[in-house]
């Protein structure tokens, strides 16, 4: 910020600054009359005051700033508070200059080049909304002359001995005119003309240095707040070790460091050019997890590895989609997409959005980039662990849970049933005449039938249910909090869903049916150890009854 810009801002905050200086009135020297001998010039105390204020600020500031300090609105509030404090110091300096010159008032004027005029920015008279002792008609042209001529100007006198009533000096930043410093006393100041020529330019130079120091201090405080807040955000993320908790933490932290109202975490697979939304906070229409469609804004940002910031999304094409091809109506407000990279590979993205245009700022998106750079490492490790765990517990052909993982789920769900009393149902499904399918259409066709059947069964159950490939063509389904009757009804719906249409493979239509055995503990089976045996016995009964039917423990057959 230039000195001219600082002075321009000072005009807006000076009223608050004046009230902030009233506490110091008791220690201020009174204005001397023109008959008193001039005192030695007093060097302004501003630099020391600012250094003391900076020390107090460091002592009073917590070593760990709130994460919300990174939001643009909070940052602006901090800046405003510090600016008001700096403006108060500027007023104190003007009071010192006034007293050193034996004037009634010292005023810092802003030079408005576009309007070719001077405007008061700060003045020494406390409690007033405008300078109180500036004789506009008499002194205004002199102040302007000092600005235009870049020189010290005083009121005219018949001799050099008579103390001046008014003096003005340009406030210069290098060769740029930032404003004018004026001092005046209608009855004459307690300082000689020679001393005005000597000291007023020095005071003007000190004003420039103090303003520069103030801006440097505020920038330092701003950077320290951001560093502490980012460190707190990183620590908050790194305390989460599992995929779900880490994803949730990243999204929640993204909301804390920005002004967004919704956040999402995307996983991107560069080798497949595909991605999925792994976590969303309330605010988006879709809840994770769901697949990312190609050609959408987020997919393109991940593909290109480029951060996207949109201040007003309503200016975009109405046909643009965010996550999926059908979410055209999402764009209203502001948006940020920050790709997450590891070793020059994009592995995901943080997406933040707000319903209010201009709410999210470029600085906030930049902070999210810093946050994402740290989070990417933790995410990559967690995602790799998830992949290894998933491969170890998943059947490679069907994508269903494998037998080892099924046994672990069965044990866990039986323990929950014993603890909470809710029944646990088990469905065993077997593809009818699977050997005949392999013999007639080949093993490749048999593999495709297994994949399609697994997909149909998975689509037909709840997220809390567990589908597993238990044997060659046998699939087991665990249904928590489900009675034997409810499980039998579901099995029959699944039977109809699979058998309704033949499976097409390489131009051939392969008819497929399933047989089902159903049991439930403890409503149909008294002992937990007997649950699987009871379901397997029911499946055998279904096959004996001609296949393509459901048999359940304790329920009379209807098919």
C-alpha positions as CSV (number, residue, x, y, z in Angstrom):
1,X,0.0,0.0,0.0
2,X,1.4,3.4,-0.9
3,X,1.5,6.3,1.5
4,X,-1.2,8.0,-0.7
5,X,-3.5,5.0,-0.3
6,X,-2.8,4.9,3.5
7,X,-3.7,8.5,3.9
8,X,-6.8,8.0,1.8
9,X,-7.9,5.2,4.2
10,X,-7.0,7.3,7.3
11,X,-9.9,9.6,6.5
12,X,-12.4,6.8,7.0
13,X,-10.9,5.7,10.4
14,X,-9.9,8.9,11.9
15,X,-13.1,9.5,13.9
16,X,-12.5,6.2,15.8
17,X,-8.8,7.0,16.1
18,X,-9.6,10.4,17.7
19,X,-11.7,8.8,20.4
20,X,-8.9,6.3,21.0
21,X,-6.5,9.1,21.8
22,X,-8.7,10.8,24.3
23,X,-7.1,8.7,27.1
24,X,-3.9,10.6,26.5
25,X,-5.2,14.1,26.9
26,X,-4.0,14.3,30.5
27,X,-0.4,13.8,29.5
28,X,-0.4,16.1,26.5
29,X,1.3,19.5,26.8
30,X,-1.0,22.5,26.6
31,X,-0.7,24.8,23.5
32,X,1.6,27.7,24.3
33,X,0.7,31.2,23.4
34,X,2.7,33.0,20.8
35,X,4.3,35.1,23.5
36,X,6.0,32.1,25.1
37,X,9.6,31.3,24.0
38,X,9.6,28.4,21.5
39,X,10.6,25.1,23.0
40,X,13.2,22.9,21.3
41,X,11.5,20.8,18.5
42,X,10.1,17.6,19.9
43,X,10.8,14.5,17.7
44,X,7.5,12.6,17.2
45,X,7.0,9.6,19.5
46,X,5.3,7.6,16.8
47,X,8.0,5.0,16.0
48,X,8.4,4.1,19.6
49,X,4.6,4.0,20.1
50,X,4.2,1.6,17.2
51,X,7.0,-0.7,18.3
52,X,5.5,-0.8,21.8
53,X,2.1,-1.5,20.3
54,X,3.5,-4.3,18.2
55,X,5.1,-5.8,21.3
56,X,1.8,-5.6,23.2
57,X,0.1,-7.2,20.2
58,X,2.6,-10.1,20.2
59,X,2.1,-10.7,24.0
60,X,-1.7,-10.6,23.8
61,X,-2.1,-12.7,20.7
62,X,-2.6,-16.5,21.2
63,X,0.3,-18.5,19.7
64,X,-2.4,-20.6,17.9
65,X,-4.8,-18.4,15.9
66,X,-8.3,-19.7,15.2
67,X,-8.7,-21.4,11.9
68,X,-11.5,-19.0,11.1
69,X,-8.9,-16.2,10.9
70,X,-8.3,-17.3,7.3
71,X,-11.8,-16.2,6.3
72,X,-11.9,-13.0,4.3
73,X,-14.4,-11.4,6.6
74,X,-12.5,-12.2,9.7
75,X,-9.3,-11.1,8.1
76,X,-10.9,-7.8,7.1
77,X,-12.1,-7.3,10.7
78,X,-8.6,-7.8,12.0
79,X,-7.2,-5.4,9.4
80,X,-9.8,-2.8,10.3
81,X,-9.0,-3.1,14.1
82,X,-5.3,-2.7,13.4
83,X,-5.9,0.2,11.0
84,X,-7.9,2.0,13.6
85,X,-5.1,1.5,16.1
86,X,-2.5,2.8,13.6
87,X,-4.8,5.8,12.8
88,X,-4.8,6.6,16.5
89,X,-1.0,6.6,16.6
90,X,-1.0,8.9,13.6
91,X,-3.3,11.3,15.5
92,X,-0.9,11.1,18.5
93,X,2.0,12.1,16.2
94,X,0.0,15.0,14.8
95,X,-0.6,16.2,18.4
96,X,3.2,16.0,19.0
97,X,3.8,18.0,15.9
98,X,1.2,20.6,16.9
99,X,2.8,21.0,20.4
100,X,6.3,21.2,19.0
101,X,5.3,24.0,16.7
102,X,3.1,25.8,19.3
103,X,0.2,25.5,16.9
104,X,-3.5,25.2,17.6
105,X,-3.9,22.3,15.2
106,X,-1.8,20.0,12.9
107,X,-3.6,18.4,9.9
108,X,-2.6,15.7,7.5
109,X,-4.2,16.4,4.1
110,X,-4.7,13.8,1.4
111,X,-3.9,14.9,-2.2
112,X,-6.7,13.7,-4.5
113,X,-5.0,13.9,-7.9
114,X,-8.1,12.8,-9.9
115,X,-10.2,15.7,-8.3
116,X,-7.2,18.1,-8.0
117,X,-8.0,18.9,-4.4
118,X,-6.9,18.4,-0.8
119,X,-9.0,16.5,1.7
120,X,-8.4,16.3,5.5
121,X,-7.3,12.7,6.5
122,X,-6.2,13.2,10.1
123,X,-5.9,16.1,12.6
124,X,-4.8,16.7,16.1
125,X,-8.0,18.1,17.5
126,X,-9.7,15.2,19.3
127,X,-13.5,14.7,19.4
128,X,-14.2,16.6,16.2
129,X,-15.4,15.3,12.9
130,X,-13.4,17.9,10.9
131,X,-10.4,20.2,11.6
132,X,-11.5,23.0,13.9
133,X,-8.8,25.6,13.5
134,X,-8.0,25.7,9.8
135,X,-8.9,29.0,8.2
136,X,-10.0,27.7,4.9
137,X,-10.3,30.9,2.9
138,X,-6.9,32.2,4.1
139,X,-4.8,29.1,4.4
140,X,-6.4,26.8,1.8
141,X,-4.6,28.4,-1.2
142,X,-1.3,28.2,0.7
143,X,-1.8,24.5,1.4
144,X,-2.5,23.9,-2.2
145,X,0.6,25.9,-3.2
146,X,2.7,23.6,-1.0
147,X,1.2,20.6,-2.8
148,X,1.7,21.9,-6.3
149,X,5.1,23.4,-5.7
150,X,6.5,20.6,-3.6
151,X,7.9,23.1,-1.1
152,X,7.4,24.6,2.4
153,X,4.9,27.5,2.3
154,X,4.1,30.0,5.1
155,X,1.8,33.0,5.4
156,X,3.4,36.3,4.4
157,X,5.0,38.7,6.9
158,X,6.9,42.0,6.7
159,X,9.9,40.5,8.4
160,X,11.5,37.1,9.1
161,X,11.2,37.6,12.9
162,X,7.4,37.5,13.2
163,X,6.3,33.9,14.0
164,X,4.2,32.4,11.2
165,X,0.5,31.8,11.7
166,X,0.4,29.0,9.2
167,X,2.9,26.6,7.5
168,X,2.5,23.7,5.1
169,X,5.0,21.1,3.8
170,X,4.4,18.4,1.1
171,X,4.3,14.8,2.2
172,X,6.3,12.9,-0.4
173,X,6.9,9.2,-0.9
174,X,10.0,9.3,-3.1
175,X,8.8,11.8,-5.7
176,X,5.1,11.0,-5.4
177,X,2.9,13.5,-3.6
178,X,0.9,11.8,-1.0
179,X,-0.5,14.8,0.8
180,X,0.3,17.9,2.8
181,X,1.1,18.5,6.4
182,X,-0.1,21.8,7.8
183,X,0.2,23.6,11.2
184,X,-1.5,26.8,12.2
185,X,-2.4,29.2,15.0
186,X,-4.6,32.3,14.3
187,X,-2.5,34.3,16.8
188,X,0.8,33.1,15.6
189,X,2.8,29.9,16.4
190,X,5.5,29.6,19.0
191,X,8.2,28.7,16.4
192,X,10.3,30.9,14.1
193,X,10.1,30.9,10.4
194,X,13.6,29.5,10.2
195,X,12.7,26.6,12.4
196,X,9.6,25.9,10.4
197,X,11.7,25.7,7.2
198,X,14.1,23.4,9.1
199,X,11.7,21.1,11.0
200,X,8.3,20.9,9.1
201,X,9.8,18.9,6.1
202,X,11.4,16.5,8.7
203,X,8.0,16.0,10.4
204,X,6.5,15.3,7.0
205,X,9.2,12.8,6.3
206,X,8.6,11.2,9.6
207,X,4.9,10.9,8.8
208,X,5.8,9.0,5.7
209,X,8.1,6.7,7.6
210,X,5.5,6.0,10.3
211,X,2.8,5.2,7.7
212,X,5.2,2.8,6.0
213,X,6.0,1.2,9.3
214,X,2.3,0.9,10.2
215,X,1.6,-0.9,6.9
216,X,4.6,-3.2,7.4
217,X,3.5,-4.0,10.9
218,X,-0.1,-4.8,9.7
219,X,1.3,-7.0,6.9
220,X,3.5,-8.8,9.4
221,X,0.5,-9.4,11.7
222,X,-1.6,-10.5,8.8
223,X,1.0,-13.1,7.7
224,X,1.5,-14.3,11.3
225,X,-2.2,-14.8,11.7
226,X,-2.4,-16.7,8.5
227,X,0.6,-18.9,9.4
228,X,-0.8,-19.8,12.8
229,X,-4.3,-20.5,11.4
230,X,-2.9,-22.7,8.7
231,X,-0.8,-24.6,11.2
232,X,-3.8,-25.1,13.4
233,X,-5.8,-26.3,10.3
234,X,-3.0,-28.8,9.4
235,X,-2.8,-30.1,12.9
236,X,-6.6,-30.6,12.9
237,X,-6.4,-32.6,9.7
238,X,-3.4,-34.7,10.7
239,X,-5.1,-36.0,13.9
240,X,-7.5,-38.0,11.7
241,X,-6.1,-41.3,10.4
242,X,-9.0,-43.2,8.9
243,X,-10.5,-42.4,5.5
244,X,-13.9,-41.3,6.7
245,X,-12.6,-39.1,9.6
246,X,-9.9,-37.6,7.4
247,X,-12.3,-36.8,4.6
248,X,-14.8,-35.2,7.0
249,X,-12.1,-33.2,8.7
250,X,-10.7,-31.8,5.4
251,X,-14.2,-30.7,4.4
252,X,-15.0,-29.2,7.8
253,X,-11.6,-27.4,7.9
254,X,-12.2,-26.1,4.3
255,X,-15.4,-24.5,5.6
256,X,-13.5,-23.0,8.6
257,X,-10.8,-21.4,6.5
258,X,-13.2,-20.0,3.9
259,X,-16.5,-18.3,3.7
260,X,-18.0,-21.2,1.8
261,X,-21.3,-22.8,2.9
262,X,-20.6,-26.3,1.4
263,X,-17.5,-28.4,0.9
264,X,-16.7,-31.7,-0.9
265,X,-13.7,-34.0,-1.2
266,X,-13.1,-35.7,-4.5
267,X,-10.9,-38.7,-5.2
268,X,-9.3,-38.7,-8.7
269,X,-7.7,-41.7,-10.4
270,X,-5.4,-40.2,-13.1
271,X,-4.6,-43.6,-14.6
272,X,-8.3,-44.2,-15.3
273,X,-9.3,-40.5,-15.8
274,X,-12.2,-41.2,-13.4
275,X,-13.1,-39.8,-10.0
276,X,-15.7,-40.0,-7.2
277,X,-17.0,-37.6,-4.6
278,X,-16.0,-39.3,-1.3
279,X,-17.4,-36.8,1.2
280,X,-19.8,-33.8,1.1
281,X,-21.1,-31.4,3.8
282,X,-24.8,-30.3,3.7
283,X,-25.3,-27.8,1.0
284,X,-24.8,-29.9,-2.1
285,X,-27.8,-31.6,-3.7
286,X,-26.1,-35.0,-3.8
287,X,-24.7,-36.8,-0.8
288,X,-21.4,-38.8,-1.1
289,X,-20.3,-41.2,-2.2
290,X,-21.2,-40.9,-5.9
291,X,-19.2,-41.1,-9.2
292,X,-17.9,-38.0,-10.9
293,X,-19.1,-37.6,-14.5
294,X,-16.6,-36.8,-17.3
295,X,-16.7,-33.3,-18.7
296,X,-18.0,-31.7,-15.5
297,X,-16.2,-28.7,-13.9
298,X,-14.6,-30.8,-11.2
299,X,-13.5,-33.6,-13.6
300,X,-11.9,-31.0,-15.9
301,X,-10.2,-29.3,-13.0
302,X,-8.7,-32.7,-11.9
303,X,-7.8,-33.7,-15.4
304,X,-6.0,-30.4,-16.1
305,X,-4.6,-30.0,-12.6
306,X,-5.7,-26.3,-12.5
307,X,-7.3,-24.4,-9.6
308,X,-10.6,-22.9,-10.6
309,X,-12.1,-19.8,-8.8
310,X,-15.4,-18.4,-9.9
311,X,-16.6,-15.3,-8.1
312,X,-20.1,-15.3,-9.7
313,X,-21.2,-18.6,-11.1
314,X,-24.4,-17.2,-12.5
315,X,-22.4,-15.7,-15.3
316,X,-21.4,-19.1,-16.5
317,X,-23.2,-21.2,-19.1
318,X,-26.4,-22.6,-17.8
319,X,-25.5,-26.0,-19.2
320,X,-22.3,-26.4,-17.1
321,X,-22.4,-29.2,-14.6
322,X,-20.4,-29.4,-11.3
323,X,-20.2,-33.1,-10.4
324,X,-22.6,-35.0,-12.5
325,X,-24.3,-34.4,-15.9
326,X,-27.7,-33.8,-14.2
327,X,-26.8,-31.0,-11.7
328,X,-27.1,-28.0,-14.1
329,X,-29.1,-26.0,-11.5
330,X,-26.3,-26.0,-9.0
331,X,-24.6,-22.7,-10.1
332,X,-25.6,-19.8,-8.0
333,X,-23.0,-18.0,-5.9
334,X,-19.3,-18.5,-5.8
335,X,-17.1,-21.5,-6.3
336,X,-13.6,-22.8,-5.7
337,X,-12.0,-26.1,-6.9
338,X,-8.5,-26.9,-5.7
339,X,-6.8,-30.0,-7.1
340,X,-4.7,-32.1,-4.8
341,X,-1.4,-33.3,-6.2
342,X,1.3,-35.8,-5.3
343,X,4.4,-36.2,-7.4
344,X,2.9,-34.3,-10.3
345,X,-0.2,-36.5,-10.2
346,X,-3.7,-35.1,-9.3
347,X,-5.2,-37.5,-6.7
348,X,-8.3,-35.5,-5.8
349,X,-9.7,-32.1,-5.2
350,X,-11.3,-29.9,-2.5
351,X,-14.5,-28.2,-3.7
352,X,-16.0,-25.2,-1.8
353,X,-19.2,-23.4,-2.8
354,X,-21.4,-20.6,-1.5
355,X,-24.9,-19.5,-2.5
356,X,-23.7,-15.8,-2.3
357,X,-21.8,-14.3,-5.2
358,X,-18.4,-12.9,-4.2
359,X,-18.6,-14.7,-0.8
360,X,-15.5,-16.9,-1.5
361,X,-12.4,-14.9,-2.3
362,X,-9.2,-15.6,-4.2
363,X,-7.2,-15.4,-1.0
364,X,-9.4,-18.1,0.6
365,X,-8.9,-20.4,-2.4
366,X,-5.2,-19.8,-2.2
367,X,-5.2,-20.8,1.5
368,X,-7.2,-23.9,0.5
369,X,-4.3,-24.7,-1.9
370,X,-1.8,-24.6,1.0
371,X,-4.1,-26.7,3.1
372,X,-4.6,-29.2,0.2
373,X,-0.9,-29.5,-0.4
374,X,-0.5,-30.8,3.2
375,X,-3.7,-32.9,3.2
376,X,-2.7,-34.6,-0.1
377,X,0.0,-36.6,1.6
378,X,-2.2,-37.9,4.4
379,X,-5.0,-38.7,1.9
380,X,-2.7,-40.6,-0.4
381,X,-1.5,-42.8,2.5
382,X,-5.1,-43.4,3.8
383,X,-6.4,-44.2,0.3
384,X,-3.6,-46.6,-0.4
385,X,-4.3,-48.4,2.9
386,X,-8.0,-48.5,1.9
387,X,-7.2,-50.0,-1.5
388,X,-5.0,-52.7,0.1
389,X,-7.7,-53.5,2.7
390,X,-10.4,-53.5,0.0
391,X,-8.4,-55.9,-2.2
392,X,-7.8,-58.2,0.7
393,X,-11.5,-58.4,1.5
394,X,-13.0,-58.2,-2.0
395,X,-13.7,-60.8,-4.6
396,X,-11.8,-59.8,-7.7
397,X,-14.4,-61.0,-10.2
398,X,-17.6,-59.7,-8.7
399,X,-16.5,-56.9,-6.4
400,X,-18.4,-58.4,-3.6
401,X,-17.0,-59.1,-0.1
402,X,-15.0,-62.3,-0.1
403,X,-15.5,-65.3,2.2
404,X,-12.9,-64.3,4.8
405,X,-14.4,-60.8,5.1
406,X,-17.9,-62.3,5.2
407,X,-17.0,-64.5,8.2
408,X,-15.7,-61.3,10.0
409,X,-18.9,-59.4,9.2
410,X,-21.0,-62.4,10.4
411,X,-19.2,-62.5,13.7
412,X,-19.5,-58.8,14.3
413,X,-23.2,-58.7,13.4
414,X,-24.0,-61.7,15.6
415,X,-22.3,-59.9,18.5
416,X,-24.4,-56.8,17.8
417,X,-27.6,-58.9,17.7
418,X,-26.8,-60.4,21.1
419,X,-26.0,-57.0,22.5
420,X,-29.1,-55.1,21.2
421,X,-31.6,-57.8,20.6
422,X,-32.4,-57.0,16.9
423,X,-32.6,-60.0,14.6
424,X,-30.0,-60.8,12.0
425,X,-31.2,-62.5,8.8
426,X,-29.0,-64.5,6.3
427,X,-29.9,-65.1,2.7
428,X,-28.0,-67.7,0.7
429,X,-28.5,-67.5,-3.1
430,X,-27.3,-70.0,-5.7
431,X,-27.3,-69.6,-9.5
432,X,-29.4,-72.4,-10.9
433,X,-27.6,-74.8,-13.3
434,X,-24.4,-72.7,-13.4
435,X,-22.3,-75.6,-14.7
436,X,-24.7,-75.8,-17.7
437,X,-24.1,-72.1,-18.4
438,X,-20.3,-72.6,-18.4
439,X,-20.6,-75.7,-20.6
440,X,-23.0,-74.1,-23.1
441,X,-21.7,-70.5,-23.4
442,X,-18.2,-70.8,-22.0
443,X,-16.4,-69.8,-18.8
444,X,-16.1,-66.2,-20.0
445,X,-19.9,-66.1,-20.2
446,X,-20.2,-67.7,-16.8
447,X,-17.9,-64.9,-15.3
448,X,-20.2,-62.3,-16.9
449,X,-23.3,-63.9,-15.4
450,X,-21.7,-63.9,-12.0
451,X,-20.8,-60.2,-12.3
452,X,-24.3,-59.2,-13.5
453,X,-26.0,-61.2,-10.8
454,X,-23.7,-59.7,-8.1
455,X,-24.6,-56.2,-9.4
456,X,-28.4,-56.9,-9.3
457,X,-28.2,-58.3,-5.8
458,X,-26.1,-55.3,-4.6
459,X,-28.5,-52.8,-6.1
460,X,-31.4,-54.5,-4.4
461,X,-30.2,-54.3,-0.8
462,X,-29.4,-51.5,1.7
463,X,-26.1,-49.9,2.3
464,X,-25.9,-51.5,5.7
465,X,-26.4,-55.0,4.3
466,X,-23.4,-57.2,3.3
467,X,-23.2,-59.1,0.0
468,X,-20.5,-61.7,-0.3
469,X,-19.4,-64.3,-2.8
470,X,-19.3,-67.3,-0.5
471,X,-18.5,-70.0,-3.0
472,X,-18.2,-70.6,-6.7
473,X,-21.8,-69.5,-7.7
474,X,-23.1,-69.0,-4.2
475,X,-23.8,-65.5,-2.8
476,X,-24.5,-64.7,0.9
477,X,-26.4,-61.6,2.1
478,X,-26.4,-60.5,5.7
479,X,-29.3,-58.3,6.7
480,X,-29.0,-56.5,10.1
481,X,-32.2,-55.8,12.1
482,X,-34.3,-58.0,9.7
483,X,-36.7,-60.7,10.6
484,X,-37.0,-64.0,8.7
485,X,-40.2,-62.8,7.1
486,X,-38.7,-59.6,5.9
487,X,-35.7,-61.4,4.5
488,X,-37.9,-63.9,2.7
489,X,-39.8,-61.1,1.0
490,X,-36.6,-59.5,-0.1
491,X,-35.2,-62.8,-1.4
492,X,-38.3,-63.2,-3.5
493,X,-38.0,-59.6,-4.9
494,X,-34.4,-60.3,-5.8
495,X,-35.4,-63.6,-7.5
496,X,-37.8,-61.7,-9.7
497,X,-35.3,-59.0,-10.5
498,X,-32.7,-61.5,-11.7
499,X,-35.0,-63.7,-13.6
500,X,-37.0,-61.0,-15.3
501,X,-34.6,-60.6,-18.2
502,X,-32.0,-62.9,-19.7
503,X,-28.4,-61.7,-19.5
504,X,-27.0,-60.7,-22.9
505,X,-23.4,-61.7,-23.8
506,X,-21.8,-61.4,-27.2
507,X,-25.1,-61.4,-28.9
508,X,-26.5,-64.4,-27.0
509,X,-29.3,-64.3,-24.4
510,X,-28.6,-66.4,-21.3
511,X,-31.6,-67.1,-19.0
512,X,-30.6,-67.0,-15.3
513,X,-32.6,-67.9,-12.2
514,X,-31.6,-68.1,-8.5
515,X,-32.6,-70.3,-5.6
516,X,-32.7,-68.8,-2.1
517,X,-32.5,-70.1,1.4
518,X,-33.4,-67.8,4.3
519,X,-32.9,-68.0,8.1
520,X,-32.8,-65.4,10.9
521,X,-31.4,-65.3,14.4
522,X,-32.9,-65.4,17.0
523,X,-36.5,-65.2,15.8
524,X,-36.2,-68.3,13.6
525,X,-33.0,-69.9,14.8
526,X,-32.4,-70.2,18.5
527,X,-28.6,-70.6,18.5
528,X,-26.3,-68.2,16.7
529,X,-24.0,-71.1,15.6
530,X,-27.0,-72.5,13.8
531,X,-27.8,-69.5,11.6
532,X,-25.6,-70.5,8.6
533,X,-26.6,-74.1,8.7
534,X,-30.3,-73.3,8.8
535,X,-30.0,-71.0,5.8
536,X,-27.9,-73.6,3.9
537,X,-30.6,-76.2,4.7
538,X,-33.3,-73.9,3.3
539,X,-31.3,-73.4,0.1
540,X,-31.0,-77.2,-0.3
541,X,-34.8,-77.4,0.1
542,X,-35.3,-74.7,-2.6
543,X,-33.1,-76.7,-5.0
544,X,-35.0,-79.9,-4.2
545,X,-38.3,-78.0,-4.9
546,X,-37.2,-77.4,-8.5
547,X,-35.0,-74.3,-8.1
548,X,-36.0,-70.7,-8.9
549,X,-37.8,-70.3,-5.6
550,X,-37.4,-69.2,-1.9
551,X,-37.4,-71.4,1.2
552,X,-37.2,-69.9,4.7
553,X,-37.0,-71.3,8.2
554,X,-40.4,-71.4,9.8
555,X,-42.3,-70.0,6.8
556,X,-44.5,-72.2,4.6
557,X,-43.4,-72.1,1.0
558,X,-45.4,-69.9,-1.4
559,X,-43.4,-70.5,-4.5
